[in-house]
Amino acid sequence: MPRVSPHPGLHLSCLEWFREKDIAAISWDMMDERPTSYPGFAMSTHLAIPFLGLVLVDNTNPGRLARACAEEGGYEFLFTATPIRLVGSTGAPAHPLAIF
């Protein structure tokens, strides 16, 4: 499908792959692809993620993590995040950690 936005991102069709692979969480620093064949579905992947039961860690810095992995000589780590509690919210600032 043609791209509408110059931003990188996940197309709506990725949702099927998330479900098939039983993905638990997504961490990214990007906008969603906006497919033209689904009018009215701007940020559709982003908005659908909670309905799949996935955790979304938004606005991360994957480049910094990739450099840390290269320095450690490995790409396996424990990922944890400690969000602050906000009553009635669907999101909160968090402190993500990759523990090697």
C-alpha positions in Angstrom: 0.0 0.0 0.0 1.2 3.5 -0.7 2.7 5.5 2.2 0.9 8.7 3.2 3.5 9.9 5.8 7.3 10.1 5.5 7.6 8.7 9.0 8.7 5.1 9.5 6.2 2.9 11.3 4.2 -0.2 11.6 1.4 -0.8 9.1 -2.0 -2.0 10.4 -1.3 -5.4 8.9 1.4 -5.9 11.6 -1.3 -6.5 14.2 -1.9 -10.0 12.9 1.8 -10.8 13.3 1.8 -9.5 16.9 -1.1 -11.8 17.7 0.5 -14.8 15.9 3.8 -14.4 17.7 2.1 -13.7 21.0 4.1 -10.4 21.4 3.9 -9.1 25.0 5.2 -5.6 24.6 6.5 -3.1 22.0 9.1 -0.4 22.5 9.6 2.2 19.8 10.4 5.7 18.8 8.4 6.2 15.7 5.0 7.2 14.3 2.6 4.8 12.8 2.3 4.2 9.1 -0.9 5.7 7.8 -2.3 3.4 5.1 -4.4 5.1 2.5 -6.8 2.1 2.0 -8.1 2.6 5.5 -9.5 6.1 5.6 -10.0 7.5 9.1 -7.5 5.2 10.7 -4.7 7.5 11.5 -2.4 6.0 14.1 -4.4 2.8 13.8 -1.6 0.5 14.9 -0.8 2.7 17.9 -4.5 2.8 19.0 -5.0 -1.0 18.5 -2.0 -2.1 20.6 -3.9 -1.9 24.0 -6.8 -3.9 22.6 -4.3 -6.7 21.9 -3.2 -6.6 25.5 0.2 -5.3 24.6 2.3 -2.9 26.6 3.6 0.0 24.6 6.7 1.8 25.7 6.6 4.9 23.5 9.3 7.4 22.6 12.3 5.3 23.6 15.9 5.6 22.3 16.7 2.3 20.5 19.9 3.7 19.1 21.3 4.1 22.6 20.3 0.6 23.5 21.8 -0.8 20.3 25.1 0.9 21.2 25.0 -0.5 24.8 24.3 -4.0 23.4 27.3 -3.7 21.1 29.5 -2.6 24.0 28.3 -5.6 26.1 28.8 -8.0 23.2 25.3 -9.4 23.4 21.7 -8.5 22.5 19.8 -10.5 25.2 18.8 -8.6 28.4 16.0 -8.2 30.9 13.8 -5.3 30.1 11.9 -3.6 32.9 10.1 -0.3 33.2 8.9 1.5 36.3 6.0 3.8 35.4 4.6 6.2 37.9 1.0 5.6 39.1 -1.5 8.0 37.7 -5.1 7.3 38.7 -7.5 7.1 35.8 -4.7 7.2 33.2 -4.0 4.9 30.3 -0.3 5.9 30.3 2.5 7.3 32.4 6.1 8.4 32.2 8.4 5.4 33.0 12.0 4.7 33.5 13.0 1.8 31.2 16.0 -0.4 32.1 17.9 -3.0 30.1 19.8 -5.3 32.5 22.6 -7.3 31.0 
